[in-house]
Amino acid sequence: MKILAAALAVALILLQYRIWISDDGLRGVERLQRAVAAQQKLNSSLDERNSRLAAEVQDLKSGTAAIEERARSDLGMIGPNETFYQVIEPAPAGNRPAAATVAGSK
């Protein structure tokens, strides 16, 4: 009977070790909970991005204003009866390049 009680006590201690101390127990659960929280945060940011992209796709499909805006910004489109002005900021005095030389001219 004493041997059975000792064996049960050892089994109980080993099971408690596995629950409280080993990486398969509560530590593993906590690690997995942190990983799930990080993945949920990533998923929410990706959901927001997908919503913005879906709205942009819908806007491009439904109207010409978004297409015109895209053509103006990406392709430099100028509409009829519009005048293009390019404003060039002057370089700071210390950053002006030296006069360019033409190689090979006689």
C-alpha positions in Angstrom: 0.0 0.0 0.0 2.9 2.4 0.8 4.4 1.7 -2.6 1.1 2.6 -4.4 0.8 5.8 -2.4 4.4 6.7 -3.2 3.8 6.0 -6.9 0.7 8.1 -7.0 2.5 11.0 -5.2 5.4 10.8 -7.8 2.8 10.8 -10.6 1.1 13.8 -9.1 4.3 15.7 -8.7 5.3 14.9 -12.3 1.9 16.1 -13.6 2.1 19.3 -11.6 5.6 20.0 -13.0 4.3 19.5 -16.5 1.4 21.9 -15.9 3.2 24.7 -14.1 6.9 24.6 -15.2 7.3 22.9 -18.6 6.9 24.7 -21.9 3.9 22.5 -22.7 1.9 23.8 -19.8 0.9 27.3 -18.8 3.9 28.9 -20.4 3.0 27.4 -23.7 -0.6 28.7 -23.3 0.6 32.2 -22.5 3.0 32.1 -25.5 0.2 31.0 -27.8 -2.2 33.7 -26.4 0.5 36.4 -27.2 0.9 35.0 -30.7 -2.9 35.0 -31.3 -3.1 38.6 -30.1 -0.3 39.7 -32.4 -2.0 37.9 -35.3 -5.3 39.5 -34.6 -3.7 42.9 -34.6 -2.0 42.2 -37.9 -5.3 40.9 -39.3 -7.2 44.0 -38.3 -4.6 46.3 -40.0 -4.9 44.1 -43.2 -8.7 44.2 -43.0 -8.5 48.0 -43.0 -6.1 48.0 -45.9 -8.4 45.7 -47.8 -11.4 47.9 -47.1 -9.5 50.9 -48.5 -8.5 49.0 -51.6 -12.0 47.7 -52.1 -13.4 51.3 -51.9 -10.8 52.5 -54.4 -11.7 49.7 -56.8 -15.4 50.5 -56.5 -14.6 54.2 -57.1 -12.6 53.3 -60.1 -15.3 51.1 -61.5 -18.2 53.6 -60.9 -16.9 57.0 -61.8 -14.5 58.9 -64.0 -13.3 61.3 -61.2 -11.1 58.7 -59.6 -9.7 57.6 -63.0 -9.0 61.3 -63.9 -7.3 61.9 -60.5 -5.2 58.8 -61.0 -4.2 59.9 -64.5 -3.3 63.3 -63.3 -1.1 62.2 -60.4 0.5 59.1 -62.0 0.7 60.0 -65.7 0.8 63.8 -65.6 -2.5 64.3 -67.5 -3.5 67.8 -68.5 -7.1 68.3 -69.4 -8.5 70.4 -72.2 -8.5 74.2 -71.6 -5.9 73.8 -68.8 -2.5 75.3 -68.5 0.4 73.4 -67.0 2.7 75.4 -64.7 5.9 73.8 -63.2 7.3 75.6 -60.2 10.9 74.9 -59.5 12.2 75.7 -56.0 15.6 77.4 -56.1 18.5 75.4 -54.6 20.2 76.7 -51.4 23.3 78.8 -52.1 25.7 76.2 -50.8 24.3 73.4 -52.9 24.4 74.9 -56.4 26.2 72.6 -58.9 29.2 73.8 -60.8 28.9 74.8 -64.4 28.4 71.8 -66.7 31.1 71.1 -69.2 30.5 69.5 -72.6 33.0 66.7 -73.4 34.1 66.1 -77.0 33.0 69.5 -78.5 35.6 71.4 -80.6 
